[in-house]
């Protein structure tokens, strides 16, 4: 909206749908922002006021109100009034929510496409160093073979940390041996004021040992999020050194430790995209209403519809084969389907996949 339109609106009444939104700040989670949400609610609550009235009623500055109006126009939540040329009106809340949800879905799709591109680029770069001789460093890259070699290098890197450690830990529940090996390293880093950000698979929330560990980690000052789907395991130290598996499907091939700026930069981008799409440990995922599947069930449907086997889908989601089959059986019962093929057709008809 232009400044002329603001000045014009100041001397004319707002035209808006007179419906109220519920309490709280639910729209901020959809990208609206605090000022824009307050202005949207204000216009809906009293369509007859102008900018000056909004400033007084909302307890915000004129600059904040104008910024909120700008954002509402950008999001198509404020539209020109047909009844009063030169004035604007707020769209009804139910339409506004549809607009915000649609934009958020588009943004998530964009992030997913970027993540796929980053994963592909990182995998291509990593493959260039996969033929290094075991446990020898060449041009800032080292192929680590054997758990002892990997653990030794991780301990060395942890001792040299100065600022930050980033981690992506797929696979759901972690083994007790892995947790025992990680605790002293994490404890030492956090005690030194190192910033630690870790992304675990969503299914880790259901494993008591892993959940207890990540809760301890957050109590010590670490930041933890979870995601339904994750790229391969990744550790980045001080944004200068990265450790990744050479082949995520065959861990015995070892890990790659690299200081190559191009590889490290790509892996950091992949981490940030994964982090931004993940859910903080203390937050619950939005609950689905009605008969619509949960986010985990939707991902399972998509994976199986793409031709992935039960076992492969379980590994991707970090859950057991038994859990995959139990969830699929429940979905077939909900869809009144006698076969997986029929379940896929019915799920597609209902817009689930």
N, C-alpha and C positions, 0 to 999 in steps of 0.2 A: 504494500500500500504506500502511496506517495505522501509526502508531507502535505500537499494541497488537499488530499483526501482527508487527512487527519484534521486539518484546520476546518475543512468544510463540515466534517462530522461533529466537530466541537459545537457548532451552532445549530446542529440538527439532531433529532432523536435517533438512537440506535434502533434498528428493526431486528428483532431476534425471536426465535421460537421460545416460548415461555415455559420451558421444562427444566426441572432441577436435576442435577447429577447427585449421586450419593456422596457421602462424606469420604474423607481420606484423600490420598493422592494417587489413585490408581492409574490415572492417565499418564503420569510421569514415566511409568514403566514402559509406555508405548512411544516414548520419544517426544512428548509434548513439552516438557520443561515446567518448572514451578511457576514462573511468571505467566507463561502462556496459558497454563491450566487455570490459574487464578482469574485471568482476564476472561477466559471462555466461560467459567462458572459465573463470573460477575455479569457478563452480557446476557446469559441465559436467565439469571435471577431477576434482572431489571433491564428490560430492553429499552426503557425510555431515557436512560442516562447517556452522558457523553464521556469524553476522556477525563474531564475535570472531576466528574462524579465518581468515576472508577478509581482515580487517584486517591480520593478521600475514603471511599468505601473499602478499598482493598489495602490501604495503608502502604502503598507502593509509590515510588517516584514516577513522575511523568515519563521519564526515560524508560523505566521498566515496563510501564503500561504500553508505551509505543512499541517496545521490543516484542512484547507479548502479542500485540496486534499484528506486527509483521510476521511473526511465526505462524499465527492462525491463518493469515492470508496465504502464506507459503504452503500450508498443509491443506488448504481448501476448506477450512472450517469456518471461515468468514467469506461470504459471497455478496455481490452487489444486490441491493434490494430492488425488486421490481415495483414495489409500491412507492418508494421514495428515491427517485434517481439521485445518485451522489452519496446516498447512505449505504450502509452494509447491514447484513443480517447474519446471525449465527445459525449454522445447520443444526438440526435436531440431534440430541445426544446419541440416539441409536445409529443414525447415519454417520455421525462423527466417529463413533467407535469402529464402525466398519472401515472407514477411511484410514484410521490409524493402524488397525490390524493389517489391512492390505499393504500399507507402506512398510510395516515391520516385516511382513513375510517377504516382500521384495528385497529388503535389506539383508535378511538372513540368507536368501538365495544368493545374493551378491557376495556375501562373506564366504558362503560355501564354495562358490566358483573360485574365489581368490585363494581359498585354502587348498583346493585341488591343484591350482596352478603352482602354489608354493611347494606343495608336497612333491609334485612332479619335478620341479626345478631342483629341489634339495636332493631328491633321489638320484637324479642324473649326475649332480655334482659328487655325491657320495660314491657312486659307482666308479668314478674315475680313480678313486684311491683304494678300491676294494682288493686290488691285487698286490698290495704292499706285502713285503715279507713280515711275518708275525713279530710283534713287539720290537719293531725297529722304526725309528722316526725318519721320515724323508720329506723335506720341504714343509715342515710344520704339520704333517699328518702321520699318525701311527695306527697300525692295525694291532689291536689287542686280542689275543687268543687265550681263552681259559679264564675261569672266574677269578683266580688269584691275580692274574695280570690286570684284569679290569678293576677289581677291588683295590689293588695297590695304587693304580693311577687315580681312581676316584678319591682315595684318601689323600693323595698328594695334592690334587686340585682343591679339595676341601680345605686343606691346611693353608693354601695360598690365597684363599678367597679374601677379597677386600671390600666388595660392595654388594654383589647380588648373585643369586643362584636361581635359575629357572628350570622347571622340571615338568615333563609330561609323562605320566605313569599309567599306561593302559593295562587292560587285563583284569580289572576288578580287584578281587582280594589278593593281597601280597602275602608271600610265604613268611613264616615266622623268622626264617633265616635272613630274609631280605630286610625285615623290620629291625631285627637285632643289629644288623650291620649298618643300617642307616641312622639309628638313634644317636650314637655318639658323635657322628659327623654332623648331624643336624643340630644337636645340642650345642656343640662347640661353635658352629657358625652363628646361631642365634644369640649366643652369649656375647659374641663379638659385635653384635649389631648388624649382621648381614641381613639384607632383605631376601626373603625366600618366598617364591610363589610356585605353587604346585597344582597341577590339574590331574585328578584321578578319574577313573571311569565311574559312572553313576552307580554301578552295581557294588562298588566298594562301600557304599553306605549301608549295605545289608550284611557285611562281614564284620562281626564284633571286633576281631583283633585289628583289622585295618582301620575301622571306624574309631576305635579307641586311640590308635596311634595318631591319626590325623587330627583328632580333637586335642590330643596332647600337643601336637605341633602348633595348632592355632593358639593354644593357651600360652605357649612360649613366644608367640609373636609372629609365627609364620602365617601366610595367607594360602588358603586352600579352596579350590573350586572343583566341581565335578561336571562331567559331560557324558551324554549317552554314547557318542562315538568319538574316538580319539585317533589321531595319527600315531605312527610308531613311537616307541620310547625315545625320550630326548632329555639331555641335561646340558645346560649352558652356564658356564662359569664366567662371571664378570664381563659378559658379552664379548669375550675374546676367544674362548675355548668351548668347543661343543663335543659331546660324546653321544653317538647314536649306534644302534645295531647295524651291522653291515647288511644283514638280511633279517627282517623282523620275523619271518616264518621259520628261520633256522638259526636260533640263537647260538648254536655251537660254532658257527662261523666267526663269532667274536664281535667286537665293537670297533668303531672308528673314532679316534680322538684327533680332532683337527683344529688348527688355528687359521686355516685359510679364510681370509675375510669374506670372500664370496659365499662360501658354504655357511659360515657362521651367521652372516646377515640374513640369508634365506631362512635359516632355521629359527632365528629370532622372530622374523615376520610370521612364520608358521605358528610359533608359540603365542604371540600376541593375538592372532586371529582366533586361536583355540581358547585362550583365556577370556577374550571378550564375549565369546559365545557360551561360556560355561556358567554354572550357577554356584554362588558362594555356598560354602559348606553349611552355614547356619540357616540358609533359606530353603524352603520347600519349593519344588516345582509346582506350577499352577495345576490344580486338580481339574480333570476333565469332568463335565457334567453329562448326565444322560447316559446313553449307551455307547458313546464314542470311546474308542480305545484310549489307553494311557499313552504318553509319549514313547515309552519303551515298547508297547505292543505295536504302535504305528511303525516304529523303526524295524521291528521284527517282520511285519507284513511286507514292508518295502524290500528288505533284504531277501526274504524268501521268494517274493514275486520276481526279483531280478535273477533268480535261478540259483541262489546260494544254498548250500546244504545246511541242514540243521546244525551240524557241528561247526561249520564255518561261521554261521550266523551267531552261534553262541560265543565263539572266540571274539568276533567283532564287537559284540555287546558286553563281553566280559562276564558272561553267565554260563552255567553248566548246560550240557546237552539235555539233561532232565528238565531244567527250567524252560528251555526253548520249547520242548514238546508239550509241557504242561500248559504254557501260555498259548501255544497254537491250538491245543485241544479246546481251551476255554473260548478262544476266538471263533472256532468253528461252531461251537455250541451257541454262542451269541448270534452268529450269522445264520443259524439253522442250515448249515452246509454239511453235506455228507462226504465231501472230499476237499482237499486243499485247493484243487483247481476251481471248484465251485465257490470256496471261500474267497479266493482271489477275485473272481468275477463279481461277487456280491459286495466285497469291500470297495472295488473300483466304482461300482454303481452308486454306492453311498458317499463317494468322494473321499474315502479314507486314504486311498493311494492313487 
